[in-house]
Amino acid sequence: MMHAPRSQPGDMSDNSAVLRDVFVRRVHRLIQLGYERLTPAAYAKTQEPAITGDLVDAIDGVLSDRAEDWMIAFSVHDDPPVNDGRRKGKHRKRVDLRIDSGSFRPRARFRFEAKRLGKGHPVTKYLGSEGLGCFLRGDYARREDHAGMLGYVQFGELDRWGEKIAAALNQADTEYEVDPSLPFGPTALSSIHSFRSYRSKHKRSTVRRRIVIDHILIWFQ
């Protein structure tokens, strides 16, 4: 099990950077393990909230089974409210999925916004005001440096959607505040037949805090 009682996810020390990488890898692992408990073809026309709800239930089942010791410190949350200090009560924003780990102090959190990709659900919606835009404005992960987008691919090939996202970000790099130090590209995380993992970095001038976004495209057809 990973123990880091005094490390903070946002610290820039070598030790905390390594621990943060371990945390992110385990978040990806949980998404993949939860997905493997689902039947992808059953979700070919399903709305995003229902897919996310079932994915969260599946991840919770993985955590309950505790096949690996580190899983005891993790939890998963469906549609949790965002306590940003600006909105209160029912006016709070809600991110689609959040995975936490108690191995850090303070607790490490990784937030995901999910969007469908397919007919009637183009890249513009995935990257738009209710998708990636939620992170760029600081509605989500305002005080964090790393978060994620889940793309539920219901039509077409995963690689092709990755190419479309890359092209859209490149064509409107100013609009999406793309940080050229980490342009959109594939990662070694979660890249299997039914999964593709990419990463991009964004400046977030209004928040004054840059953010790395992991884009996980998942096959649902």
C-alpha positions in Angstrom: 0.0 0.0 0.0 1.2 3.5 -0.7 1.7 5.7 2.3 2.4 9.5 2.0 1.1 11.1 5.3 2.6 14.5 4.7 2.7 14.8 0.9 0.4 17.2 -0.9 -0.7 16.5 -4.5 0.1 20.1 -5.6 3.7 20.1 -4.2 6.6 20.4 -6.6 9.1 18.2 -4.7 10.5 15.2 -6.4 8.9 12.9 -3.9 5.4 14.3 -4.2 5.7 14.3 -8.0 6.4 10.6 -8.0 3.6 9.9 -5.6 1.2 12.0 -7.7 2.2 9.9 -10.7 1.4 6.7 -8.8 -2.0 8.2 -7.9 -2.8 9.1 -11.5 -1.8 5.7 -12.8 -4.0 4.1 -10.2 -6.9 6.3 -11.2 -6.5 5.2 -14.8 -6.3 1.6 -13.6 -9.6 1.9 -11.7 -11.4 3.4 -14.7 -10.1 0.5 -16.9 -11.0 -2.2 -14.3 -14.5 -0.7 -13.9 -15.0 -0.6 -17.6 -14.0 -4.2 -18.0 -17.0 -5.1 -15.8 -19.4 -3.5 -18.2 -20.8 -4.7 -21.6 -19.8 -2.0 -24.0 -22.3 -2.9 -26.7 -25.2 -2.4 -24.3 -24.3 1.4 -24.1 -24.2 2.2 -27.8 -27.1 4.6 -27.5 -27.1 5.3 -23.7 -27.0 8.8 -22.3 -23.9 10.0 -20.5 -25.3 10.1 -16.9 -26.4 6.5 -17.2 -23.0 5.3 -18.5 -21.2 7.2 -15.8 -23.5 5.9 -13.1 -22.9 2.3 -14.1 -19.1 2.9 -14.5 -19.0 4.3 -11.0 -20.9 1.3 -9.6 -18.5 -1.0 -11.4 -15.5 0.8 -10.0 -17.0 0.7 -6.5 -17.3 -3.1 -7.0 -13.6 -3.2 -7.9 -12.8 -1.3 -4.7 -15.0 -3.5 -2.6 -13.2 -6.6 -3.9 -9.8 -5.1 -3.0 -7.8 -7.3 -5.3 -4.8 -5.0 -4.6 -3.9 -3.6 -1.2 -3.7 0.0 -2.4 -7.4 -0.1 -3.3 -8.5 0.2 0.4 -7.5 3.9 0.4 -9.5 4.8 -2.7 -13.2 5.8 -3.2 -15.3 6.8 -6.2 -18.1 9.3 -6.4 -20.9 9.9 -9.0 -21.9 13.4 -9.7 -20.4 15.0 -6.6 -20.9 18.7 -5.9 -17.9 21.0 -6.3 -17.2 23.1 -3.2 -15.3 26.0 -4.9 -16.1 28.6 -2.2 -18.2 30.6 -4.6 -21.4 28.6 -5.0 -23.4 27.2 -2.1 -25.9 24.5 -1.6 -28.0 23.5 -4.7 -26.2 26.2 -6.8 -22.9 24.2 -6.7 -21.6 22.8 -9.9 -21.4 19.0 -10.2 -18.5 17.1 -11.9 -19.4 13.8 -13.4 -17.0 11.5 -11.6 -14.4 11.9 -8.9 -11.9 9.4 -7.6 -10.2 10.1 -4.2 -7.3 8.6 -2.3 -6.7 8.8 1.4 -3.1 7.9 1.0 -2.3 11.7 0.7 -2.7 14.5 3.2 -4.7 16.4 2.2 -6.7 13.8 0.3 -5.9 13.5 -3.4 -8.8 14.0 -5.8 -9.1 13.4 -9.5 -12.1 14.9 -11.3 -13.5 13.8 -14.6 -16.1 15.4 -16.9 -17.6 12.9 -19.3 -19.1 13.4 -22.8 -20.4 11.1 -25.5 -18.6 11.0 -28.9 -20.5 9.8 -31.9 -23.4 10.9 -34.2 -24.8 14.1 -32.9 -22.1 14.3 -30.3 -19.1 16.0 -32.0 -15.7 17.1 -30.7 -17.1 20.7 -30.3 -19.3 19.5 -27.5 -16.5 17.5 -25.9 -14.3 20.6 -25.9 -17.1 23.1 -25.4 -18.5 25.1 -22.5 -20.0 22.0 -20.8 -17.0 19.8 -21.5 -13.4 20.8 -21.3 -14.6 24.4 -20.8 -15.6 23.5 -17.3 -12.0 23.0 -16.4 -10.7 25.9 -18.4 -13.1 28.4 -16.6 -12.2 26.9 -13.3 -15.6 25.6 -12.5 -14.0 22.3 -11.9 -10.5 21.6 -10.4 -10.0 25.3 -9.8 -7.3 24.6 -7.1 -5.9 21.5 -8.8 -3.2 20.9 -11.5 -4.5 17.7 -13.0 -7.9 16.4 -14.1 -9.5 14.3 -16.8 -12.1 14.1 -19.7 -13.9 10.8 -20.4 -15.0 10.4 -24.0 -17.6 7.7 -24.4 -17.1 6.7 -28.1 -20.4 5.3 -29.5 -19.6 5.6 -33.2 -16.3 5.4 -35.0 -12.7 4.4 -34.1 -11.0 5.6 -31.0 -7.9 6.7 -32.8 -9.9 8.8 -35.3 -11.6 10.6 -32.4 -8.2 11.3 -30.9 -7.1 12.8 -34.2 -10.2 15.0 -34.3 -9.6 16.3 -30.8 -6.0 17.0 -31.6 -7.0 18.9 -34.8 -9.6 21.0 -33.0 -7.1 22.0 -30.2 -4.4 22.8 -32.8 -6.8 24.9 -34.9 -8.1 26.9 -31.9 -5.1 26.8 -29.5 -5.7 30.3 -28.3 -9.4 29.6 -27.5 -8.5 26.5 -25.6 -5.4 28.1 -24.0 -3.2 25.2 -25.1 0.2 25.2 -23.4 2.8 24.4 -26.1 5.0 22.7 -23.5 2.6 19.8 -23.5 0.6 19.6 -26.8 -2.2 17.0 -27.1 -0.7 13.6 -27.6 -1.0 9.9 -26.6 0.3 8.6 -23.3 1.4 5.1 -22.2 -1.5 5.0 -19.8 -4.6 2.8 -20.6 -3.8 2.4 -24.3 -5.4 -0.9 -25.2 -8.0 -1.9 -27.8 -11.0 -0.4 -26.1 -9.1 2.4 -24.4 -7.0 5.3 -25.6 -5.3 7.8 -23.3 -4.1 11.2 -24.3 -2.8 14.3 -22.4 -2.8 18.0 -23.0 -2.0 21.1 -20.9 -3.8 24.4 -20.7 -2.9 27.8 -19.3 -6.2 28.9 -17.7 -5.4 32.6 -17.6 -8.6 33.5 -15.7 -7.7 30.9 -13.0 -4.0 31.7 -13.1 -3.2 28.1 -12.6 -2.3 25.7 -15.4 -3.9 22.3 -15.7 -3.0 19.0 -17.3 -5.9 17.1 -18.7 -5.9 13.4 -19.3 -8.3 12.5 -22.1 -9.5 8.8 -21.8 -11.5 7.6 -24.8 -13.5 4.5 -24.1 -15.2 2.1 -26.6 -19.0 1.9 -26.1 -20.5 0.2 -29.2 
